C-alpha cells in the first residue's frame, strides 16, 4: 500500500504543501501548467532552510478580494484534471465554512482569495492526483504561538479560521516550536482535505522518497519546511491494524446500549460489544468496546458519544489484529424432504479450515419454512458444510 505522509513539524502553508509535493514528482510540468493557467507561470526553485534542501514556490500574484463563487469559477477554469479542480473547490469551501463560523456571514475571502492561493491549491491538488497514493496520513500539525495581524486586526495564533478548519477535521494539532503563525488556513484546509488515514497511523513501511516544501521565512537554526514522504507500507502476515475504542456507561438502559451497538455496526465498526461492569459506588454499568479501522475511529467515537451520552472515549490506536482468512460458501442441506441452500462463513489458518458458521438470518428463514428449531437447522448446515469442504468437524 502506497502511503503519502505529511510531517508538518514546522507548520504548513499552501506554498509549502505544493513545494513538498513537487519535490516528490519526477515530472512537475502538469502541476506548473495548472498553476500557470491561474496566475502565470510560477517560480519554482531550490532553497536552503537550515541545511535542508527544499522546493520553494512563488506565484508573484497581487492581493485580490473575491467571493466564494468567484474563486470557484477561477478554479474550474484552470488547466487541471476535473478531479483536481473538484478537490480544490472542496478546499476553498472548507475555508469559507470556517470563516463563516468565525466571522458570521462573509461576502468575500480576505487573505486566501488571491490568485496565489488559488494557484497553490490547484497545484497541490493536481500534484496529489499525479502521485496517486492509496492513503494519506497527516501527523500532528504545529501551529506556532504569539499574535498575528490580519484583515480583522491583531489575532492570536492559530488564526481563528485555521482553528475552525482543524476542529472540523480529524487532524491533530500541537503548539510546536516557533514564534508566529506556522499553519495558515490554506495549509490547514489542504491537509484536512488530503487526509484519509488516522494521524496516529503507525505501520511498518519502506521510505520511497522524501520531499520538502519551503516556507517564505528562513529563521536561523530552524528548518522552515513541510516534509512529505512517500511510503510503501509493509503488509503484516495474517492480520491487519485496527483501533480499539472504549467507554464506560452507567446511565444507559440495555435498550439504548443495544441500539447504539446496532448503529455502530451499521456505521462500519468491525465489531462492537457491551461487557457488564461494576462502576463506582457499586452502580451496574457496561464497558462498550468497538473495533474500528483507524480511518473510521473519529467518526465512530463521535457516534458513541452521541448515542451513549458518554463524555470521553478512549482509543488504543493501531493494534495489530491476527485475522484468519475468510471465505463464504453456499451449502445445500435436505430437511424433511426439501432441499435448502444456506451461506456459511469459513475461517482458514495455514491453509486449514478452522471454523464454519452459517449465516443466522438464513438459518432462521429455513427454520420458519421447515418448522424445525433453529438450533437443529444450524447443526445440519454446519455438518453439511464440513462434509462439503472436506474437513473434519471438531
C-alpha positions as CSV (number, residue, x, y, z in Angstrom):
1,X,0.0,0.0,0.0
2,X,1.5,3.3,-1.1
3,X,1.1,6.0,1.6
4,X,1.8,9.7,1.4
5,X,2.8,11.0,4.9
6,X,2.9,14.7,5.7
7,X,5.0,15.8,8.7
8,X,4.1,19.4,9.4
9,X,6.6,19.7,12.3
10,X,7.0,23.4,11.5
11,X,3.5,24.1,10.2
12,X,2.1,24.2,6.7
13,X,1.0,26.8,4.2
14,X,-0.3,26.5,0.7
15,X,3.1,27.1,-1.0
16,X,4.8,24.6,1.4
17,X,2.3,21.8,0.6
18,X,2.7,22.5,-3.2
19,X,6.5,22.6,-2.9
20,X,6.7,19.3,-0.9
21,X,4.6,17.5,-3.5
22,X,6.5,19.0,-6.4
23,X,9.7,17.7,-4.7
24,X,8.3,14.2,-4.9
25,X,7.2,14.3,-8.5
26,X,9.6,13.3,-11.3
27,X,7.6,15.3,-13.8
28,X,6.5,18.7,-12.5
29,X,5.2,20.1,-15.8
30,X,1.5,19.2,-15.3
31,X,1.4,20.9,-11.9
32,X,3.2,24.0,-13.2
33,X,0.9,24.2,-16.2
34,X,-2.1,24.0,-13.9
35,X,-0.8,26.8,-11.7
36,X,0.3,28.9,-14.7
37,X,-3.3,28.8,-16.1
38,X,-4.4,30.7,-12.9
39,X,-1.7,33.3,-12.4
40,X,1.0,32.9,-14.9
41,X,4.0,30.5,-14.6
42,X,5.2,30.2,-11.0
43,X,8.8,30.5,-10.0
44,X,9.9,27.1,-8.7
45,X,13.4,27.0,-7.2
46,X,15.5,25.1,-4.7
47,X,16.5,26.9,-1.5
48,X,18.3,26.0,1.7
49,X,16.4,26.0,5.0
50,X,18.7,25.4,8.0
51,X,20.7,22.9,5.9
52,X,17.8,21.2,4.3
53,X,17.3,21.5,0.5
54,X,13.7,22.4,-0.2
55,X,11.5,23.4,-3.1
56,X,10.1,27.0,-2.9
57,X,7.1,28.1,-5.0
58,X,6.4,31.7,-5.7
59,X,3.5,32.9,-7.8
60,X,4.1,36.7,-7.6
61,X,0.4,37.4,-7.6
62,X,-1.3,40.5,-6.1
63,X,-3.9,40.5,-3.4
64,X,-7.5,40.4,-4.6
65,X,-10.7,40.0,-2.6
66,X,-13.1,37.5,-4.2
67,X,-16.3,35.8,-3.3
68,X,-16.5,32.0,-3.0
69,X,-18.4,31.9,-6.3
70,X,-15.6,33.9,-8.0
71,X,-12.9,31.7,-6.5
72,X,-14.7,28.5,-7.6
73,X,-15.1,29.9,-11.1
74,X,-11.4,30.6,-11.4
75,X,-10.6,27.1,-10.1
76,X,-12.9,25.4,-12.6
77,X,-11.2,27.4,-15.5
78,X,-7.8,26.0,-14.5
79,X,-5.9,23.7,-16.9
80,X,-6.1,20.8,-14.5
81,X,-7.9,17.4,-14.4
82,X,-11.5,17.6,-13.3
83,X,-10.8,15.6,-10.1
84,X,-8.1,18.0,-9.1
85,X,-10.4,21.0,-9.7
86,X,-13.2,19.4,-7.7
87,X,-10.8,18.8,-4.8
88,X,-9.6,22.4,-5.0
89,X,-13.2,23.6,-4.8
90,X,-13.7,21.5,-1.7
91,X,-10.6,23.0,-0.1
92,X,-11.9,26.6,-0.6
93,X,-15.4,25.5,0.7
94,X,-13.6,24.3,3.9
95,X,-12.0,27.7,4.3
96,X,-15.3,29.5,3.5
97,X,-17.2,27.4,6.1
98,X,-14.6,28.1,8.7
99,X,-14.6,31.8,8.1
100,X,-18.4,31.9,8.2
101,X,-18.4,30.1,11.6
102,X,-15.8,32.6,13.0
103,X,-16.9,35.9,11.5
104,X,-20.6,35.2,10.6
105,X,-21.8,36.0,7.1
106,X,-18.8,36.8,4.9
107,X,-19.1,38.4,1.4
108,X,-15.6,37.7,0.2
109,X,-12.3,36.0,1.1
110,X,-9.6,38.1,2.6
111,X,-6.1,36.6,2.8
112,X,-7.0,33.4,0.8
113,X,-8.9,34.8,-2.1
114,X,-5.9,36.0,-4.1
115,X,-4.6,34.3,-7.3
116,X,-1.5,33.0,-5.4
117,X,-3.7,31.0,-3.0
118,X,-5.8,29.6,-5.9
119,X,-2.7,28.6,-7.8
120,X,-1.2,26.9,-4.7
121,X,-4.4,25.0,-4.0
122,X,-4.9,23.9,-7.7
123,X,-1.2,23.0,-7.9
124,X,-1.3,20.9,-4.7
125,X,-4.4,19.1,-5.7
126,X,-3.0,18.3,-9.1
127,X,0.2,17.1,-7.6
128,X,-1.6,14.8,-5.2
129,X,-3.6,13.2,-8.1
130,X,-0.4,12.6,-10.0
131,X,1.2,10.9,-7.0
132,X,-2.0,8.8,-6.6
133,X,-1.3,7.5,-3.1
134,X,-3.7,4.8,-1.7
135,X,-3.8,6.6,1.6
136,X,-2.7,9.9,3.2
137,X,-1.5,10.4,6.7
138,X,-1.0,13.9,8.3
139,X,1.0,13.9,11.5
140,X,0.1,16.5,14.2
141,X,0.3,20.0,12.8
142,X,2.4,22.6,14.6
143,X,0.5,25.9,15.0
144,X,3.1,28.4,16.3
145,X,2.5,31.0,19.0
146,X,2.0,34.7,19.6
147,X,-0.1,37.2,17.7
148,X,-0.5,38.0,14.0
149,X,-2.0,40.9,12.1
150,X,-4.7,40.2,9.5
151,X,-7.6,41.8,7.8
152,X,-9.6,41.5,11.0
153,X,-6.9,43.1,13.2
154,X,-4.5,41.5,15.6
155,X,-5.4,37.9,16.4
156,X,-3.9,35.1,18.4
157,X,-2.2,32.1,16.8
158,X,-3.6,30.0,15.4
159,X,-5.8,32.3,13.3
160,X,-9.5,31.6,14.2
161,X,-10.2,30.3,10.7
162,X,-7.2,27.8,11.0
163,X,-8.6,26.6,14.3
164,X,-12.1,26.2,12.9
165,X,-10.7,24.2,9.9
166,X,-8.8,21.9,12.2
167,X,-11.7,21.5,14.6
168,X,-13.9,20.3,11.7
169,X,-11.3,17.7,10.7
170,X,-9.8,14.6,12.3
171,X,-6.3,16.2,12.3
172,X,-4.3,16.7,15.5
173,X,-2.5,19.9,16.4
174,X,0.3,20.9,18.7
175,X,1.7,24.3,19.7
176,X,5.1,23.5,18.3
177,X,8.3,25.5,18.4
178,X,8.4,28.8,16.7
179,X,7.0,32.3,17.2
180,X,4.3,33.5,14.8
181,X,1.9,31.7,12.6
182,X,3.2,28.3,11.4
183,X,0.0,26.9,10.0
184,X,-2.2,29.0,7.7
185,X,-5.9,28.5,6.8
186,X,-4.9,27.3,3.3
187,X,-2.3,24.9,4.6
188,X,-4.8,23.5,7.2
189,X,-7.6,23.1,4.6
190,X,-5.3,21.3,2.1
191,X,-4.1,18.8,4.8
192,X,-7.6,18.3,6.1
193,X,-8.9,17.6,2.6
194,X,-6.0,15.2,1.8
195,X,-6.0,13.1,4.9
196,X,-7.6,9.7,4.7
197,X,-5.9,7.8,7.5
198,X,-5.6,8.4,11.2
199,X,-3.0,10.9,12.3
200,X,-1.8,8.1,14.7
201,X,-1.2,5.7,11.8
202,X,1.9,3.7,12.5
203,X,2.7,0.7,10.4
204,X,6.0,-0.7,9.1
205,X,6.8,1.0,5.8
206,X,9.7,1.5,3.4
207,X,10.5,5.1,2.5
208,X,10.4,5.5,-1.3
209,X,11.0,9.2,-1.5
210,X,11.2,12.4,0.6
211,X,10.2,15.9,-0.4
212,X,10.5,19.3,1.4
213,X,8.4,22.4,0.7
214,X,10.0,25.6,1.8
215,X,8.2,28.4,3.7
216,X,8.9,32.0,2.8
217,X,10.7,32.8,6.1
218,X,14.2,31.4,6.9
219,X,14.6,31.5,10.7
220,X,18.1,30.8,11.9
221,X,18.6,27.2,13.2
222,X,15.1,26.1,12.3
223,X,14.2,24.3,9.1
224,X,11.0,26.1,8.0
225,X,9.9,23.3,5.7
226,X,7.0,20.9,5.4
227,X,8.2,17.3,4.9
228,X,6.3,14.8,2.8
229,X,7.3,11.1,2.5
230,X,6.1,8.5,0.0
231,X,6.0,5.2,1.8
232,X,5.4,1.6,0.8
233,X,3.5,0.1,3.8
234,X,4.6,-3.4,4.5
235,X,1.7,-5.8,4.8
236,X,1.5,-7.8,8.1
237,X,1.1,-11.5,7.7
238,X,-2.2,-13.0,8.8
239,X,-3.5,-9.7,10.1
240,X,-4.2,-6.0,9.9
241,X,-4.3,-3.0,12.2
242,X,-7.3,-1.6,14.0
243,X,-8.2,0.9,16.7
244,X,-9.9,-0.2,19.9
245,X,-12.4,2.4,21.2
246,X,-13.8,2.0,24.8
247,X,-16.0,3.9,27.1
248,X,-17.8,3.2,30.4
249,X,-21.5,3.9,30.8
250,X,-23.7,3.5,33.9
251,X,-26.7,5.6,33.0
252,X,-27.8,3.9,29.7
253,X,-30.5,1.3,29.6
254,X,-30.0,-2.1,27.9
255,X,-32.2,-1.0,25.1
256,X,-30.1,2.2,24.5
257,X,-26.9,0.1,24.6
258,X,-28.2,-2.4,22.1
259,X,-29.4,0.4,19.8
260,X,-26.0,2.0,19.9
261,X,-24.2,-1.2,19.1
262,X,-26.5,-1.8,16.1
263,X,-25.8,1.8,14.8
264,X,-22.1,1.3,15.3
265,X,-22.1,-1.9,13.2
266,X,-24.2,-0.2,10.5
267,X,-21.7,2.7,10.5
268,X,-18.8,0.5,9.7
269,X,-17.4,-0.9,13.0
270,X,-15.5,-4.1,12.7
271,X,-17.0,-5.3,15.9
272,X,-18.9,-3.8,18.9
273,X,-19.8,-5.3,22.3
274,X,-21.0,-4.4,25.7
275,X,-19.4,-6.0,28.8
276,X,-21.2,-5.9,32.2
277,X,-19.2,-4.0,34.7
278,X,-19.5,-2.7,38.3
279,X,-18.9,1.0,38.3
280,X,-18.0,3.5,41.0
281,X,-20.3,3.5,44.1
282,X,-21.3,-0.1,43.1
283,X,-23.5,1.0,40.2
284,X,-24.0,-1.6,37.4
285,X,-22.8,-0.5,34.0
286,X,-21.2,-1.5,30.8
287,X,-17.8,-1.3,29.1
288,X,-18.6,-0.5,25.5
289,X,-15.9,-1.7,23.2
290,X,-15.6,-1.0,19.4
291,X,-13.1,-2.4,17.0
292,X,-12.6,0.0,14.1
293,X,-10.5,0.7,11.1
294,X,-8.1,3.6,12.0
295,X,-9.7,6.0,9.4
296,X,-13.2,5.3,10.9
297,X,-12.2,5.9,14.6
298,X,-13.0,9.7,14.9
299,X,-16.5,9.2,13.3
300,X,-17.3,6.1,15.4
301,X,-16.1,7.8,18.6
302,X,-18.4,10.7,17.9
303,X,-21.3,8.3,17.3
304,X,-20.5,6.6,20.6
305,X,-20.6,9.9,22.4
306,X,-23.9,11.0,20.7
307,X,-25.8,7.7,21.3
308,X,-24.5,6.9,24.8
309,X,-24.0,10.3,26.3
310,X,-20.5,9.5,27.4
311,X,-18.1,12.4,28.0
312,X,-15.0,10.5,26.8
313,X,-14.0,7.7,24.5
314,X,-10.6,6.0,25.0
315,X,-8.7,5.0,21.9
316,X,-6.0,2.4,21.8
317,X,-4.6,3.1,18.3
318,X,-3.2,0.8,15.6
319,X,-3.5,-2.5,17.4
320,X,-2.2,-5.4,15.4
321,X,-5.0,-8.0,14.8
322,X,-4.4,-11.5,13.7
323,X,-7.1,-12.4,11.1
324,X,-8.0,-15.8,9.7
325,X,-8.6,-16.0,6.0
326,X,-12.4,-15.8,5.4
327,X,-14.5,-17.2,2.6
328,X,-18.2,-17.7,2.1
329,X,-19.6,-20.9,0.6
330,X,-23.1,-22.0,-0.4
331,X,-24.1,-25.2,1.3
332,X,-27.1,-27.4,0.4
333,X,-29.0,-29.4,3.0
334,X,-32.1,-31.5,2.9
335,X,-34.6,-31.2,5.7
336,X,-37.9,-33.0,5.8
337,X,-37.6,-33.9,2.1
338,X,-37.0,-30.3,1.0
339,X,-33.6,-29.0,-0.3
340,X,-32.4,-25.7,1.1
341,X,-29.2,-23.6,0.4
342,X,-27.5,-21.6,3.1
343,X,-24.4,-19.4,3.2
344,X,-21.6,-20.4,5.5
345,X,-18.6,-18.4,6.6
346,X,-15.4,-20.5,6.6
347,X,-12.3,-19.5,8.5
348,X,-8.9,-20.8,7.4
349,X,-5.5,-20.6,9.0
350,X,-2.4,-22.0,7.4
351,X,-4.5,-23.5,4.6
352,X,-6.6,-25.4,7.1
353,X,-10.3,-24.8,7.7
354,X,-10.7,-24.0,11.4
355,X,-14.3,-22.9,11.6
356,X,-17.7,-22.9,9.8
357,X,-20.6,-20.7,10.8
358,X,-24.0,-20.5,9.0
359,X,-25.5,-17.1,8.3
360,X,-28.1,-17.0,11.1
361,X,-30.6,-14.9,9.1
362,X,-30.8,-17.7,6.6
363,X,-31.0,-20.3,9.3
364,X,-34.0,-18.5,10.8
365,X,-35.7,-18.4,7.4
366,X,-35.1,-22.2,6.8
367,X,-36.4,-22.9,10.4
368,X,-39.6,-21.0,9.8
369,X,-40.2,-22.6,6.4
370,X,-39.3,-26.2,7.6
371,X,-40.9,-26.0,11.0
372,X,-37.7,-27.2,12.7
373,X,-36.0,-25.4,15.6
374,X,-33.2,-23.0,14.5
375,X,-30.6,-24.9,16.6
376,X,-31.3,-28.1,14.6
377,X,-31.1,-26.3,11.3
378,X,-27.8,-24.7,12.2
379,X,-26.4,-28.0,13.3
380,X,-27.5,-29.7,10.0
381,X,-26.0,-26.8,7.9
382,X,-22.7,-27.0,9.8
383,X,-22.4,-30.8,9.3
384,X,-23.1,-30.4,5.6
385,X,-20.5,-27.6,5.4
386,X,-17.8,-29.8,7.0
387,X,-18.6,-32.6,4.5
388,X,-18.6,-30.3,1.5
389,X,-15.3,-28.6,2.3
390,X,-13.6,-32.0,3.0
391,X,-12.6,-31.2,6.6
392,X,-13.3,-32.8,9.9
393,X,-15.8,-31.3,12.2
394,X,-14.3,-30.7,15.7
